[in-house]
């Protein structure tokens, strides 16, 4: 079961993704205990949902705190990765496409 914060991220990301994110793959943000967010960039239109029990082409393991900093633009994904605050499993190319999506989520 997702926390309220994860539900809020799902809603925020849904707006940012729109009908076609350009991802062309599936991406999962794994926040550990609070839950996860699954972005399906293959479906038409693209969807964002609770990621519990789903596997994705790319999984990004990150804390909610680090993710919030990335969405606010206080920390970029590359820096977070280099500092060990973010781990990527699977398709690294998908992770690289996240920048513009996070910028949109910022509003």
Buried (B, 14 or more C-beta within 10 A) or exposed (E): EBEEEBBEBBEBBBEBBEEEBEBBBBBBBBBEEBBBBBBBBEEEEBBBBBBEEBEBBBBBBBBBEBBBBBBEEEBBBEEBBEEEBBEBBBBEEBBEBBEEBBEBBEE
